[in-house]
Amino acid sequence: MRLRGRNKVTPEFNMSSMTDIVFLLLIFFMIASTLVSAEAIDLLLPKSTSKTTQTKNVSVSVDKNVKYYVDMKQVSKEQLEAEVLAKVGNVESPTITIRSDESVEMQHVVFIMDIANRNKIKSTLAVKAQ
């Protein structure tokens, strides 16, 4: 009489759990990569509860070292107006989005707003939502 055990161990490896893990990691990295900001200038924006819904044509940034950037390109204070006008071009109703570090003095932001006002360009101030 031969006795056999009921629980027979099979030497196979089940890949379904491995593919589930790989699929979840793929989804995680796809979502995480969309959250990466395209802005390379490190700014701490002031906080506000209001929201703006305007589309931007030109982004002008001032970092904590009072360096001016027009669409990620560093420009001098003297060349800022010419660079903004070159970027705006012949747009019918141009808009400047002003991004300023929260530690920058207000006179530098007002300087950019003055350029926009002289050239009849609408300006908005970017803030971080609370």
Buried (B, 14 or more C-beta within 10 A) or exposed (E): EEEEEEEEEEEEEEEEEEEEEEEEEEEEEEEEEEEEEEEEBEBEBBEEEEEEEEEBBBBBBBBEEBEBBBBEEEBEEEEBBEBBBEBBEEEEEBBBBBBBBEEBEEEBBEBBBEBBEEEEBEBBBBBEEE
